[in-house]
Amino acid sequence: MTRQIPTDLQDYPFDLLVIGAGINGAGIARDAAMRGLKVLLLDKGDISAGTTQWATRLIHGGLRYLEYYEVHLVRESLAEREKLLQIAPHLVKPLRFVVPIYERSKRGPGLIRLGMIGYDTLSFDKSVPNHKMLSREEALERYPGLNPDGLLGAATYYDGQVEYAERIAVENAISAHEHGAIVLTYAEVERLLFEEGGDGSLPHVSGVEFEDRLGGGTYTARARVTVNVAGPWVDRVLSGAGSFGIDDAPEGESSDREQMIGGTKGSHIIVDPFPGAPRDALYVEARKDGRPYFIVPWNGRYLIGTTDFRYKDDLDYVSADDDEISYLIDETNAVIPQANLTPESVLFTYSGVRPLPFKPEGSESSITRSHVVYDHATGKSAAGGRLTVEGAGPRTEGLLSIVGGKLTTYRNLARQTVDVAYRKLGREAPPSRTDKVPLPGGAVQDFAAFAADFKVTSGLTDELAERLLKLYGARAPEVLELAGDEASLRLPLSPAPTVETGVIGAEILYAFRREMAQTLADALLRRTMVGLGPRVGLDVDEAAAGVAARYLGWSEERAEREVQDYRKYVERYRPRDFREKEPAGV
């Protein structure tokens, strides 16, 4: 799938222009395209290269939101969890959680039981089992690694997990493209375009000017409605894009513009299985500050996180610091004493910034995770929660900004946003179908039967067949079709292939030809997912570039440059491979 910017792009009458191809932007583009709108989706980087790829990778109802009385958000999340289990069965799976209850816990057994009953009640349409309360003895029998000191008991319940959140965004973007949307990655919006309103009406955002970060050049695109869904970069789009913000206020208008996004940083560490590691996910209250965090079986290993701190530094380079790593290690060792984790146990880390509403005071955990579809014409929410930003710039028509949101509720956020766009267009909105139409990889009636048949007929080992099913679902056979008669393209590139690391050559071709990858990092980190293996893809990056050189026409110089760019990118993960090469004392 070769990326090309149409030469007549500026003359094309788009209905909806979406800035940001994270999970929310890709979801909006898919919903809009499926309903018949002419859609352009832009991102300054790759699909899902922002907050989406830094998530804890859970599809959950938000049990702790009950504590802040956000019952509507919990119900919305639980309903959406069930829909995602149905439309993306290859990516979203049920996962059992255990909540250990200690004497020191802020929430005792009675309160936990009450919360669990509320959670079950709000998920009345679920397909997963109800909660169970465990005595101290039952908890230690089922989870012997738990610290027994002060343990009163535990609760178990089910939520969902999406090991590869990136692929949900990719499949939404692919589906949007297949329904007629134009998707352009590495297209950075430089400024919003305005048309003055007549007869006292508001000025109108008529489109954007963007830079092609791959091929160079500046382009213009016009649309009747523009949605700023840039995540943590929402304020940058507004204030740094030559719009009505800080840098370019119209004459007579104040240049002060209130901040919309107040992002908090979340960091995770990845470790190998360790003594006492639970077979289910642990939902734990940290001793140090009482905030909840998770210890989750993930991708053949364990994902531990997340932290939650206000963040004001570089949004384009976020990395876990030593204090965060120590915090997660210490808390894990406290609840599972046999673990004995050390900084050397950490295979790699990852960090991102949540695009939450700006709230300068109060605890980070208390900031709502609900979303807002903010209408710049009214200065208020057009859907979702309530948000009014005084001084958000002069009122302007044709512009919406998305504030907040969760991976779990992306589909409903997209539905609400497209409904608002239709009202802006003065047209009656057809019903959204994204709750019924599976994502591309889920488009098969009986996924279990399909998977069993694929394993028998693919000619691959069970491990490699399982890998393709886990990533591509119903489209796994399409990956093998690209191999043709080339047996080498069916072989893993890794010297020690597993389900998590056994990327085959055909997957590299599929990433570029069918899934809009433009760089080696796109292919390894957000298509084949081998970049999230224990060595963050450093064991296959050269081999993958070699496949691209042989079959996609990359020059030797480009292949070398792509490998170097990839290795520079993953430095932010602080992989153990890089740490082991550091000289003593560094």
N, C-alpha and C positions, 0 to 999 in steps of 0.2 A: 504494500500500500504506500506508494510514493507520495510524499508530502509536496503539494504544489499550491501556491497562492494564486488564485485566478487573476488574470490580468485585468479583468473587468469587475473586480470585487467591489470597487467604490460605487459602481452603478447598480449593484444588486440590491433589491428592496427587501432586506431582511425584516421580519416581524420582531424577532427577539435576538439580542446580542448578549451573550453570557460571558462575563469576565471571570475566569477561574475554572479550571478543570479538575478540582478536587471532587470528593464524593458528592457534595451538594451541587456544584456546577454541572458535573456530568449527569447527575440525576435530573436536574432541571432541563438540560438539553435533550435528554431522552424523552421525558414526559412531553415536552413541547413539540418535538418532532413527531412523536407518535400521534399527537392530536392534530397534526397538519400544519403547524406553524413553520415558517422559513427561519431557520436557526443558524447562527454562527457562534461557535464556542472557541474562545481564545484562552491561552495560558502562557505566562512568561517562561514557563519551564515545561516539564512533561506532565502528562495526566497523573494525578495523585502524588505529585512530587512535593507537596506541602504537608499540611497537618494530617491528611489521610494516612500517609505512610508512617506517621509517628504515633498512631493510636495504640491502646492496650489490646486491641483486636477482639473486643467483646461486643456481642449483640445482646444488650441487656436492658432490663426495664428500669434500672436505676433504683435499687432497693434503698439506698441511703437518701434519695430525694424525698422519701416519705417523712424523714426527719425535718425537712424544711417545708412540709405541707404542700409539696408540688405534686398533688395527687393526679392532676390532669396530665402532667408530663410522664408520670409512671404509667398511667393507663395508655397514653399514646405510644410509649416505648414498648410496652408489652404487646400491644396490638401489632406494631410494626415488626417486632421480633418474630411473631408467628408468620407474618407475610413473607419475610425474608427466608425463613426456613422452607417455605414452599417454592418461592421463585428462584432461589439459588441453592438447591440442595447439595451441590458439589462444593460450595464455598462456606456455607453457614451450617454448623452442626450443633446439636444440643450438648451442653457441658454441665456436669454436676459441680456445685460449689459447696464447700463446707465452711461454716463460720464458727471457729472455736470461741467459747465464752469463758473468760477468766475473772477471778475475783477483782482484778484491777480494771476490768472493762467498764467503760462509761454506760454500756447498755447490758443489763443483766438478762437472765433467761426469760423472765416475764415479758420484758420489752421486746426482746428478739422474737419470741413466739408471737406477740401481737403484730409485729411488723411482717412476719412470715404469713400470718393469716390474711393480713391486708394485701400482701403481694399475690397470694393465691386467688383472693377474691377479685382483684383487679385484672387478673389474667384468666378470666373465666372461660375464654375461648382457646386456651392453649392446648398443645399436643404433647406437652412434657408433664412428668409427674408432679404432684404437690410436694410441699416441704415435709421434712421429718425432723423431729427433735430427738437428740441423742443424749443419754446420760453420760456421765464422766467415763464410766467403764466402757460403754458402747463406743464412745468417741475414740478412746485409746486402743480399743480392739480393732477398729476400722482404720484408724490413722495413728499407728504406733509411734511415728516420728514426732508427734506433737509434744511440746514441753508439758509434763504433767503437773508442774508446780502451779497451784492455784486454779487448775482447770476445773470448771464447774460442769461442763457439758458442751454440746455443739448443736448446730442446726445445719441441715443440708437442704439444698433447693437446686433448681435447674434454671440456667439461662442459656445463651448461645455464644458461640465463638466463631469468628471468621479469621482463620490463621493468616490469610492473605487479603487484608483489607484493600490493598492496592488493586487487586484483580476485580473487585466489585466496581470500583470506579472505572477501570479500563473497560469492563464489559458494558457499563452504562454508556460510555463514550462510543464504543463500537456499535451498540444498538442505535444510538442517536444518529451516527453516520449512516447506518443501513436504512434508517427512516428518512434520510435526505439532508441531515444537518451537515454543515461544513465544520470540520474540527481542525484547528490550527494550533499546534504546540510551538513553543519557543517563539511566541508572538507577544511581545510585551507592550501593553497599553501605555502610551506616553501622555496622552491627554484626551479628555472628553470633548466632543464637538457640540456646539450649541447653535440653536436658531432662536432669534428673538421672537417673543410672542407679540401678537398684534392685538389692538383694542384692549389693552390692559391685562391680557392673559400672561401666564407665566412663561419664561423662557423654556425651551424644550431641548433636552439632550437628544441629539440626532444621530449619534454614533461615536466612533473613536478613531484616533490615529494610533497606529501601533508599529513597532519596529520588528523586523524579521531578524531574530538573534542567530539564525543559522546562515541564511543567504545574504543578509544585509538588506538595506533599503527600508523605506518607510511607506506604509500603506494606510489607506482610509477605508473604513467600513461604516455603513449607515444602517440604522434600524429604528423602528418606531418606539421600541422599548429596550432599554439597556438594564441588565441586572449585574450589579457589582457583588460577586460572590467570591471575593479574593481571600477569604479567611482572615488570617492575621494581617494581611496587606490591604484590607478594606480602606483604612484611613490613607494609606499611601496612594491608592487609586484616586481617592477624592481630593487629597490636598496636594499631591505631587504630580497630578496629571493635567495641570493647567486648567482645572475646572474652576469651581467657585470656592476653592479652599484657601488655605493659608498663603499659597504662593501667587495666586492670581485672582484676588477678589475684585469684582467689578467696581468701577468708580462710585464712591459714595457708600459702599458697603464695608462693614467691619471685616478685617482679615482674620479675626478670632473665630476659630471653629472648634466646637467641643469634640473631644475624642470619642469615637464610637466603640472602638475595640480596646479592651483592657486585658490582653492575653496573659495567660499563666503558663509557665513552663512545666512540662511533664517529662521525666526521664525514666528509662527502663534499662535493666541489665539482663543479659542472656548468659545462662550457665548450663553446663552439662548436668545430667541427672546426678543427684548427690545423696548421701546416706540420709534416710528418713524422709526423702522427697515424697509428697503425697501423690496418689494416683488420680485424685481429683484436684480442682482448683481451690486454693485457700483464699478466703476473704478475711483479712486480718486487720485488727485495730492496732496501729503502731503504738509502742510504749512511749516513745519520745514525745509525740505531739497529739496522739489520739486519732490521727487521720487514717482512713482506710487505705489499704493497698492490697495487691493481689500477688500470689505465687501460682503461676498457671502453667500446666503442661502445654508446650507449644513447639511445633515444628521439630519434634524429636528431642527437644530440650526443655528448659524452663525459662519463662519470661517473668521477671519480677519488677513490679512497678505499680503505681507511678508516684512521682513527687508532684508537688503543686505549689509553685512559687511565682509571684508576679515577675514579669520579664519585660525589660526595656532595651535590650541589646539588639544585636544584628539578627533580623528575622531570617536572613538567607544562610546563616551558618549557626546552628544551634547544636550544642554538644553537652553531654553530661559532665558535670564537674566532680572533683574528688569527693566533696562533701556529700553530694547526692549518692554517689556510688557507695560510700561508707554507710550512709543512712540505710540504704536498701540491704546491704550485706548484714549490718548489725541487727536490723529488725528481723531478718530471716533467720539468723543464728539464734535469736532469742526465742522464736516460736518453734524452731526445729533445731535443738541443740546439737544433734549429730551432724548437721550440715557442715559446720566448720568452714564456711566460705571465707575466702580472702580475696583481695583485689586480683590476685593471680588466677582465681577461679573464673573471672569474668571473660567470656569469649569476645563479646563486643557489647556496646551500648547503643541506644538511640534516644534522641530527644526532639521534642517539638513544642509548638506554642498553640494553645487552645484559643480560638477566636471568640472569646467571651465578651459580654457587654462590659463597658468600662465602669469600674466600681473602685474608686481610689482607697476606700477604707473597708474594714471588716475582713473576716477570714476568707481565704481563697475558696475553701470548700463551700462557703455560703453563696457564692456567685452562681446565679441560675444557669443551668445547662439547657434551658429552653431556647428556642430560636425566635427571631423576629424578622419579618419581611417589612423593611422600613421604606415608606413611601416619601421621597424627598419633596413631593408636591404638597403634602399635608404636614410633614414633620412628625408623623405618627406611624404606628404599626398598622399595616394593611392586613396582616395575618400573623398568627403565632402570639407570643407574649406581648406585653405592653412596653413600648419604648418611645419616649419623646425626648429629643435632643435639642435643647434650646441653643441657638447659635450654631446649628449644623450647616450654616451657609444659607444664602437666599433660597427660597423655594424654587424648585424647578420641576417641570413635568418630564415624564418619560424615563425616570431613573429610580430604580429600586436598589437597596443595599441589604444584604443578608448579614445579620449579626447573630453569633452563637450557632447552636445546632449540635447534633450528635450524629455519629456514624449510624446508630441504630435508627434514627428518625429521618434519615436523608430523603426517603421516598415520599413521606408525607410533607416535608418541607418543600420538595419539588412540586408536588401536587398543588399546594397552597400558592406557591409563587406563580405557577402557570395560570392558575385561576385569576390571580391579580393581574397578570399580563393581559389576559383576555379582556378584563374590564377596562384596562387602559387602552386597548385596541378598539373598544366599543363593539366587541363581538361576543356572541354567546359561546361559552366554553363547552366543548364536548366533554363528556366524562373521562377522567383519567383511567387508563387501563393497566397502569404499571403494577397494580396489586394482583393482577390476574395473569399478565403475560410474563413468562419467565425471562430471566436474563439469558443471553445466548447459550451459555454453558449449561443452563438448567432446562433447556427446551427439549425435554423428552418425558413421555408420560410416566414411565416407571424407571426411575434412575437406577435403582438397585439391579433390575433385570438388565438394563443397558450396560452397566458396569461389569456384571458377570460375563456377559457375552463378549465385551471388548477384551477382557483379560484372556479369554479363550482364543479369540481370533486375531489379536494384534501381532502375534509373533514375538512379543516382548517378554522379558521376565516379569513375574508378578510385581516386583518392586517398581520397575519402570512403567508398567501399565498403570499401577496404582498412582504413580506420580502424575501421569498425564490426566487421569480422571480427576485427581484432586485439584489440578490447576485449570483444566480446560473443559471438564465435564463432557457434555454432549458433543463438543467440537474436538475431542481428542483424536478421532479418526482423521480430521482435517490436517492435524499436525503431521501425522504419518504419511498422508498423501503427498506432502511436500518433499518427503524423502525419495519418492519415486523408486527407482532401481538402485539408488546409491545406498548400499548397505552401511557405509560409514556414517551416514546421517541418522541412523537408528542406534548408534552406539553412544554411550555416555562419554562426556568430555572429562569428567572427573576421574582421577586415578583410583578413588575409593567411593564408588557411587552408592547412594542410598536414596530413599524416596525424596529426601530433602535436597540432596546434592547431585542426583544423577541426571542432570540436564543433558539431552541429546541434541545433536547438531540440527535436526529438523526444527527444534524449538526456536533456535536462533533465527532461522529463516522465517518462521511463523511470526515471530515478534515484529520483524521489519516489514514483511509482505502483507500481513493480515491484521496486525494490532498496533500500527502507527508508531512503533518505536523509531527513534531517530538517532540515538546514540547507544553505545555499548552499555552505559549506565542504565538507560531505559530498559534495555533487554534483560539485563541481569538482576536489577533491583525491583522492577515494576511489571515484568512480563513473565519471565521464567522463574523468578523468585529465588534463584540460586544464590543471589547476593545476600540472602538472609540465612544461609547455611552457616555452620560453625566457623568457617574461614572467610565469611562475607564475599565469597566468589573469587578470592585471590588465587584459588587453585584451578580456576577454569577461565579466567579473563583472557589470557593469551590464546587459549584454544578456541574460545568463542569468537575472538577477533579474527582468528585464522579461518573459521567457517565463513565469516562475512567477507573476508578477502577473496576466498575461493569462489563463493557462490553469489555474492552481491556486488562484486566489482570494486571492493575497497582497495586502494593502493597500499603498498607496504608502509608508506609514511602515515596514511590515515589510521591503519591498524595499530601502529605503535603509539600514535597520538591518543587514540581512543583508550588504550590500556592505561596510559599515563594519566589521562583525565579521570578515568574511573578510580584509579588508586588515590588520586588526590581527593576525589569526592568522599571516599569512604574513610578518610582520615578522621572525619567527625564522629565516626562510630567507635573510635579508639580500639580497633581490633587487636587481639592479642598478638597476631602476627607482627604488627608494627611495634608493639611495646617490647617484644622479645628482641627486636633488632636495635633498640635504643642502647647507647653505651651506659655502662655502670655509672650511677650517680645522677642520671638525668631524670 
